[in-house]
């Protein structure tokens, strides 16, 4: 019967009904971004396990290595996270000997982040693993397609952030 999900094709109507919502979802950019994000993040977390760091720790370490002396406030702003949430991450990283906080001259409240030698070594190992992760995940795209994807994502990000 047409209304009960069965028909003379042995349930084909049910399959069509359940497939349709997925077809609609698959047409949504946001849905596909979320699905890819989950897959990419799961693999990203996995490649960081050798050094026992989280994706946020990797980001903080990257920023402190690439911009030694960057303030906690600037890291929080650039990563889009609350300063209070960042403090616990930095506390953990400092306990593990990955970075040091030092007062900023002329501003008693500001703390500058400086990677330790161990922090730099962890960052270099993790960065190599992350480049491998990116290559593995995005190898389906040509270099030109990767550049275009990055350009488009950055354009949408700037627009949504209001810039």
N, C-alpha and C positions, 0 to 999 in steps of 0.2 A: 504494500500500500504506500502511496506517495507520502502521506503524512507521518508514517511511523519509522522512516529511515530505511525501509527495505523496499526493494522493487524486484522485478523479474530477473534482473541481472545479478542476483545474489549479493546485494549489499553495495553495489557500485555507487548508489546515490549517497550512502553514508561516507564513502571514501571521498567523493566529490565535495560533500559538505565540509568535511574536516580539512581537506586540502585548501579550500578557498581562503580561510582566514590567513593561512601561511602565505599564500600568494599575495594577499594584500600587504602583510607585514614585509615581505621581501621587496615590495615596491617603496618602502620607506627608508630614506637615507639614514635617519636617526637610528632606526632599528638595526640596520646593517652595521652602522658605526659601533653600536653597543656590542653586537655579536663579535665583530672583529676585535674590539677593545678587550673583551673578556678573554678571547683566545690569545691575543698578544700579551696581555698582562700575566696570564697563567704561565706562558713560556718565559717571559721576562723574569718573573719571580723564581722560576726554576734555575735559570742560568746564574742567578745571584746567590744560590744556596751554597756554593763552594766557599764563599767568603762570609756567609751568614749575615748578609745585609738585605734590607728591604728596598723596594723601589724608591721610597722616599729618602732612605739613607743614601742610596746611590745618587739621587738628585742633589741632596745637600753636599755630599762629598764632591760631586762634579763642580758645583758652584764654588765651593771653597778652594778647590785645586785650581780651577780656571780663573778665579777672581779672588786670590788670597786677600784676606782682610775684609771681605764682604760682610756687612752687618747681618745679624739675625733678622732684623726688620726687613731688610732688602730681600733676603732669601724667602721669608714668609710671603712678601708681596709678589715676588716673581713666581713662586710656586702656587700662589693662590690658596694658602692655608693660614689658619689663625696662628698668631705668634705663640699663644699658649700651647697649641698642639705641637708646634715646632720645638718648644723647650724640652719636652720629654725625649724627642728624637735626638736632639743635640746632647742632652744629658747622657743618654745611652752611648752615643758615639764618643763622647769625651771619656766616659768610664772605660770604654774599649780601647782607648788610645789612638783613635782615628783622627781626632781634631782637638784643638785647644781654643778656648774663648779668651779673648784679651780685651781689656777696656779700650775704647776708642778715645784717643787723646782729644781733650776739649769737650767730651760728652760722656759724663760719668754713667749715664743710663745705657748707652749703646755698647754692644759687645761685637767685636770683630771675630770672624772665624778663620782659623789658620789650620791647614791640614798638617798632621805629623808625618814623619817619614813612613810610618806604617800605614797611615791614611792614604798617602800617595801610592804606595805599593798596592794596597787593596783596590784603589781606584783604577790603576793601570790594568790589573788583572781583570777586574769587573768590566772595564771598558772594552777590552778585547773580547770578552764573553758576550757583551751586549752587541758589539758589531757583528759577531757571528749569529746571534739571535736575529738581528735585523736582516741579515743576508738570507738566513733560512726562511724567515717568515715572508719576506717580500721578493724572493727570487722569481716568483711568478711574473713580476713586473720588470720591464726593461729599465735601464737607468733613466731614460727620458720620462717614462711613465711614473717612476718613483719621484722624480723632481716635480712633475706636474701634480701628483697627488699631494706632496708636501706643500706646494704653492697654494693649491686649492684649500687644503685644511687650514693653513695659516690665514688665508683670506677670510674664511668663515670665522675662525677664532677671533681675529681682530674685529670683525664686524659685531660679533656677539659680545665681546668685551667692551665695545663702545669706542674702539680706536680706529 
